[in-house]
Amino acid sequence: MNNYIYIICENKLGGSFKYLKDLIGIYKFKPIFIKNKLELNSINFKEHDYIIVQYLMFTDLSVNDVINAHKKYNFKIIIPIHDFYWMTNKFYGYSSLFHNLYVTEDFTISNEVDTLFNIADYIICPSLFMYNFFKKYFIKCKNIKLIPHNDYDVNYSNDKYVPKILNKTINIGVFHEFSEYKGKEYYLMLLNHFKDYKEYKLNFLIPGKNIPKYNEHEFFNFIKEYNVHCFTFLNKWGEPYCYTLTKALISGLPIIYNNIGALIDRIPDDPHYFKVFNTEKEMNNPKHLVRHFSDLLNYIILNNGVDENLKKSINNRMIIRSEYNNIFANFLKVNQFTVKNL
């Protein structure tokens, strides 16, 4: 008898939905999306079916609806962690608390969420930042796992790269969402302070603002087309993981970043990478940001054109975590990807 993978997620944007699309693409299963309470209650689950419970927002489902269905059918539950959604008790619409709740730690875990986490088979945290937070507050929960996302492999020993400066213009790659969470205020500070630098013009490249948006496989083409000299990750709040960072690291370009969240462990301590703030409390110091950004610009000017070894495309062989193969072992075998242990 066939088993099925069901998904509760009507938020089909950003990295959290890319995560689901990657799982579906890797394991070639046909997911069944549960959009509302009526659909949930109409399914006769089997014991070895899986439900991936990602978000309840944009549905009429409650945490207790999932708990009650589990009591009846005893299916397996996977909860991938992408932010602090489960700690907010704001399950039906978007909230900035999804990103910054960890800073204040002013919250109360609902009894329903505590129950859901304790009956789940897998609660998957993609970074040490998220793992430590959830282990701290769900002490009795034994199924919280640290498993980085399936993603392209980063070879940190690859040569670093700074392209030649053309037409006296340094191009700054801001290749992520332009929002408060991603540090919009810090980019506005830099744009206001740096009209140019020495004899160079500065060009902040923001997809969807002053250049087109790119898709997954256009990232490296954009680097070449726009002669990008560096990447920026000036998040106001910690990233749980960040797929864009993976590609930026693969590129070999310099990176300037706030050393918070998952970036603490994902970006190596190297002169090619420029830390700005090390804690959220430091972030009210514009002079500190300006100083480190100036250091980055000096580095680009000094090293531009030294190594033209730009990675032109993503290697299409993803690194698949062995833990994911174990989770999905009852469904499909995966042979076309590289398996990597933590």
C-alpha positions as CSV (number, residue, x, y, z in Angstrom):
1,M,0.0,0.0,0.0
2,N,1.4,3.4,-1.0
3,N,2.1,6.1,1.6
4,Y,1.8,9.8,0.9
5,I,3.4,13.0,1.8
6,Y,1.1,15.8,2.7
7,I,2.1,19.4,3.1
8,I,0.4,22.3,5.0
9,C,1.8,25.5,3.5
10,E,0.0,28.2,1.7
11,N,2.9,30.6,2.0
12,K,4.5,30.0,-1.4
13,L,7.2,32.7,-1.3
14,G,10.8,33.0,-0.3
15,G,13.3,30.5,1.0
16,S,10.8,28.4,3.0
17,F,8.9,27.5,-0.2
18,K,12.2,26.9,-2.1
19,Y,12.9,24.4,0.6
20,L,9.7,22.5,-0.2
21,K,10.3,22.7,-4.0
22,D,13.8,21.3,-3.5
23,L,12.5,18.4,-1.5
24,I,9.9,17.6,-4.1
25,G,12.5,17.9,-6.9
26,I,15.1,15.7,-5.2
27,Y,12.8,12.9,-4.0
28,K,10.3,13.1,-7.0
29,F,7.3,12.7,-4.8
30,K,3.9,14.2,-5.7
31,P,2.8,16.2,-2.7
32,I,-0.8,16.6,-1.6
33,F,-1.3,20.1,-0.2
34,I,-3.9,20.5,2.6
35,K,-5.4,23.9,2.2
36,N,-8.1,23.9,4.9
37,K,-9.8,22.1,7.7
38,L,-12.4,20.5,5.4
39,E,-9.6,18.8,3.3
40,L,-7.8,17.7,6.5
41,N,-10.9,16.0,7.9
42,S,-11.7,14.3,4.6
43,I,-8.4,12.3,4.4
44,N,-8.1,8.8,5.8
45,F,-4.5,8.9,6.7
46,K,-2.3,5.8,7.0
47,E,0.1,5.3,9.9
48,H,3.2,5.8,7.7
49,D,2.0,8.9,5.8
50,Y,3.9,12.1,6.5
51,I,2.6,15.6,7.0
52,I,5.1,18.4,6.6
53,V,3.6,21.2,8.8
54,Q,5.3,24.3,7.6
55,Y,2.8,27.2,8.2
56,L,-0.9,27.4,9.1
57,M,-1.1,31.0,7.7
58,F,-3.6,31.6,4.9
59,T,-5.6,28.5,6.0
60,D,-8.4,28.0,8.6
61,L,-6.4,25.2,10.2
62,S,-5.5,25.4,13.9
63,V,-2.7,23.6,15.8
64,N,-5.4,21.5,17.5
65,D,-6.8,20.3,14.2
66,V,-3.4,18.8,13.4
67,I,-3.1,17.3,16.9
68,N,-6.5,15.8,16.7
69,A,-5.9,14.2,13.3
70,H,-2.7,12.8,14.6
71,K,-4.5,11.2,17.6
72,K,-6.8,9.5,15.2
73,Y,-4.4,8.3,12.5
74,N,-0.9,8.4,14.1
75,F,0.8,9.7,10.9
76,K,4.3,11.1,11.0
77,I,4.9,14.8,11.4
78,I,7.8,16.9,10.1
79,I,8.1,20.5,11.2
80,P,10.8,22.4,9.2
81,I,11.9,25.5,11.1
82,H,12.4,28.6,8.9
83,D,11.8,31.4,11.5
84,F,10.2,32.0,14.8
85,Y,6.6,31.5,13.6
86,W,5.7,28.8,16.1
87,M,6.7,31.0,19.0
88,T,4.5,34.0,18.1
89,N,1.0,32.5,18.5
90,K,0.2,34.6,15.4
91,F,-0.6,31.7,13.0
92,Y,-2.9,33.3,10.4
93,G,-1.0,36.2,9.0
94,Y,2.5,37.6,8.5
95,S,4.2,39.3,11.5
96,S,7.7,40.8,11.9
97,L,7.9,38.7,15.0
98,F,8.7,35.8,12.7
99,H,12.1,37.3,12.4
100,N,12.9,39.4,15.5
101,L,11.1,37.6,18.4
102,Y,14.4,35.9,19.4
103,V,15.9,39.3,20.3
104,T,13.4,40.2,23.0
105,E,12.5,36.6,24.0
106,D,9.2,38.1,25.3
107,F,6.8,35.3,24.5
108,T,4.9,32.4,25.9
109,I,4.8,29.0,24.2
110,S,1.2,27.9,23.8
111,N,0.2,24.5,25.2
112,E,-0.9,23.5,21.7
113,V,2.4,24.2,20.1
114,D,4.2,22.4,22.9
115,T,2.0,19.4,22.3
116,L,2.6,19.5,18.5
117,F,6.3,19.7,18.9
118,N,6.3,16.7,21.3
119,I,4.3,14.5,19.0
120,A,6.3,15.5,15.9
121,D,8.8,12.9,14.6
122,Y,11.2,15.5,13.2
123,I,11.7,19.2,14.0
124,I,14.4,20.3,11.6
125,C,16.6,23.3,12.3
126,P,18.8,24.4,9.4
127,S,21.5,26.1,11.5
128,L,23.1,26.1,14.9
129,F,21.5,29.5,15.6
130,M,18.0,28.0,15.2
131,Y,18.8,24.7,16.9
132,N,20.2,26.4,20.0
133,F,17.1,28.6,20.3
134,F,14.5,25.9,20.0
135,K,16.4,23.4,22.2
136,K,16.5,26.1,24.9
137,Y,12.7,26.5,25.0
138,F,11.6,22.9,24.2
139,I,13.8,21.2,26.7
140,K,11.7,18.0,26.9
141,C,11.4,17.7,23.1
142,K,13.7,14.9,21.9
143,N,13.1,15.2,18.1
144,I,14.7,18.6,17.4
145,K,17.4,18.0,14.8
146,L,20.2,20.1,13.4
147,I,20.1,19.4,9.7
148,P,21.3,22.1,7.2
149,H,19.2,22.5,4.1
150,N,19.9,20.4,1.0
151,D,21.9,22.9,-1.0
152,Y,24.8,23.5,-3.3
153,D,28.1,22.6,-1.8
154,V,30.5,25.4,-0.8
155,N,34.2,24.7,-1.1
156,Y,35.7,27.3,1.2
157,S,39.2,26.6,-0.1
158,N,38.2,27.9,-3.6
159,D,40.2,30.9,-4.9
160,K,38.8,34.3,-3.9
161,Y,37.7,36.6,-6.7
162,V,37.5,40.4,-7.3
163,P,36.6,41.4,-10.8
164,K,38.2,44.3,-12.6
165,I,36.7,47.7,-12.0
166,L,35.3,49.1,-15.2
167,N,34.5,52.7,-16.0
168,K,35.5,53.7,-12.4
169,T,32.4,52.0,-11.1
170,I,32.2,49.6,-8.1
171,N,29.1,47.5,-8.2
172,I,27.6,46.4,-4.9
173,G,25.4,43.3,-5.0
174,V,22.3,43.5,-2.7
175,F,20.8,40.3,-4.1
176,H,18.1,39.7,-1.6
177,E,14.8,41.1,-0.5
178,F,14.9,44.8,0.2
179,S,13.1,44.9,3.5
180,E,13.5,45.9,7.2
181,Y,14.4,42.3,8.1
182,K,17.2,42.2,5.5
183,G,18.6,45.6,6.7
184,K,16.9,48.1,4.4
185,E,17.8,50.9,6.9
186,Y,21.5,50.2,6.7
187,Y,21.5,50.3,2.9
188,L,19.7,53.6,3.0
189,M,22.4,54.9,5.4
190,L,25.1,53.8,3.0
191,L,23.3,55.2,0.0
192,N,23.0,58.5,1.8
193,H,26.6,58.6,3.0
194,F,28.4,57.2,-0.1
195,K,27.6,59.2,-3.3
196,D,31.0,58.0,-4.5
197,Y,34.3,56.9,-3.0
198,K,37.6,58.4,-3.9
199,E,37.5,58.6,-7.7
200,Y,35.0,55.7,-8.0
201,K,31.2,55.8,-8.5
202,L,29.2,53.3,-6.3
203,N,26.4,51.4,-7.8
204,F,24.1,49.4,-5.4
205,L,22.5,46.7,-7.5
206,I,19.1,45.7,-6.0
207,P,17.0,43.2,-8.0
208,G,13.5,44.3,-8.4
209,K,14.5,47.9,-7.8
210,N,17.2,49.1,-10.2
211,I,17.9,45.8,-12.0
212,P,15.6,42.9,-12.9
213,K,14.8,40.1,-10.5
214,Y,16.8,36.9,-11.2
215,N,15.8,33.3,-11.0
216,E,17.7,30.5,-9.4
217,H,19.9,29.7,-12.4
218,E,20.6,33.3,-13.4
219,F,22.5,34.3,-10.3
220,F,26.0,33.9,-11.8
221,N,25.0,35.3,-15.1
222,F,23.9,38.5,-13.2
223,I,27.3,38.6,-11.5
224,K,29.0,38.7,-14.9
225,E,26.4,40.9,-16.7
226,Y,26.6,43.6,-14.0
227,N,30.2,43.1,-13.0
228,V,29.4,42.6,-9.4
229,H,32.4,43.3,-7.1
230,C,30.9,42.1,-3.7
231,F,27.8,41.0,-1.9
232,T,26.1,42.4,1.2
233,F,24.2,40.7,4.0
234,L,23.4,43.5,6.4
235,N,20.5,41.8,8.1
236,K,18.8,43.6,11.0
237,W,17.8,40.2,12.5
238,G,19.5,36.9,12.3
239,E,19.1,34.7,9.2
240,P,17.9,31.1,10.0
241,Y,19.9,29.8,6.9
242,C,20.0,31.9,3.7
243,Y,20.2,30.2,0.2
244,T,21.5,33.4,-1.4
245,L,24.5,33.3,0.9
246,T,25.4,29.9,-0.4
247,K,25.6,31.2,-3.9
248,A,27.5,34.3,-2.8
249,L,30.1,32.1,-1.0
250,I,30.4,29.9,-4.1
251,S,31.1,33.0,-6.3
252,G,34.3,33.8,-4.4
253,L,33.4,37.5,-4.2
254,P,34.0,39.6,-1.1
255,I,31.1,39.8,1.4
256,I,30.2,42.4,4.0
257,Y,27.8,41.2,6.6
258,N,26.4,41.5,10.1
259,N,27.8,38.6,12.1
260,I,24.5,37.4,13.6
261,G,22.2,34.4,13.2
262,A,23.3,31.6,10.9
263,L,26.0,33.8,9.3
264,I,28.1,33.4,12.4
265,D,28.8,29.8,11.5
266,R,28.4,29.9,7.7
267,I,30.9,32.7,6.8
268,P,34.5,31.8,7.7
269,D,36.8,34.2,9.5
270,D,38.8,35.4,6.5
271,P,40.1,38.8,5.4
272,H,38.0,38.4,2.2
273,Y,34.8,38.7,4.4
274,F,34.0,41.9,6.3
275,K,32.1,41.8,9.6
276,V,30.2,44.9,10.6
277,F,28.1,44.3,13.8
278,N,28.6,41.2,16.0
279,T,25.4,41.7,18.0
280,E,21.9,43.2,17.4
281,K,22.6,45.7,20.2
282,E,25.6,47.2,18.3
283,M,23.5,48.2,15.3
284,N,22.8,51.8,16.3
285,N,26.3,52.9,15.4
286,P,26.3,54.3,11.8
287,K,30.0,55.2,12.0
288,H,30.9,51.6,12.6
289,L,29.0,50.6,9.4
290,V,30.6,53.3,7.4
291,R,34.1,52.4,8.6
292,H,33.8,48.7,7.7
293,F,32.2,49.5,4.3
294,S,35.1,51.8,3.5
295,D,37.4,48.9,4.4
296,L,35.6,46.7,1.9
297,L,35.8,49.4,-0.8
298,N,39.6,49.8,-0.2
299,Y,40.0,46.0,-0.5
300,I,38.1,45.9,-3.8
301,I,40.2,48.8,-5.2
302,L,43.4,47.2,-4.1
303,N,42.6,43.6,-5.4
304,N,40.4,44.2,-8.4
305,G,41.3,42.2,-11.5
306,V,43.9,40.1,-9.7
307,D,42.0,36.8,-10.2
308,E,39.3,36.4,-12.9
309,N,38.3,32.9,-11.9
310,L,34.6,33.6,-11.5
311,K,32.3,30.6,-11.1
312,K,30.1,30.8,-14.1
313,S,27.2,28.6,-13.0
314,I,26.0,26.5,-10.1
315,N,27.1,22.9,-10.1
316,N,23.8,21.0,-10.6
317,R,24.8,18.3,-8.2
318,M,23.3,19.3,-4.9
319,I,24.6,18.1,-1.5
320,I,21.8,16.0,0.0
321,R,22.1,15.5,3.7
322,S,22.0,11.8,4.7
323,E,19.5,12.6,7.4
324,Y,17.0,13.6,4.8
325,N,17.6,10.3,2.9
326,N,16.8,8.5,6.2
327,I,13.6,10.5,6.7
328,F,12.4,9.8,3.2
329,A,13.8,6.2,3.0
330,N,10.3,4.7,2.9
331,F,9.3,6.7,-0.2
332,L,12.1,6.9,-2.8
333,K,15.8,6.1,-3.5
334,V,18.0,9.0,-4.5
335,N,20.9,8.1,-6.7
336,Q,21.6,11.3,-8.8
337,F,22.8,13.5,-6.0
338,T,25.8,13.6,-3.7
339,V,25.0,12.5,-0.1
340,K,26.9,14.3,2.6
341,N,26.9,13.8,6.4
342,L,27.0,16.7,8.8
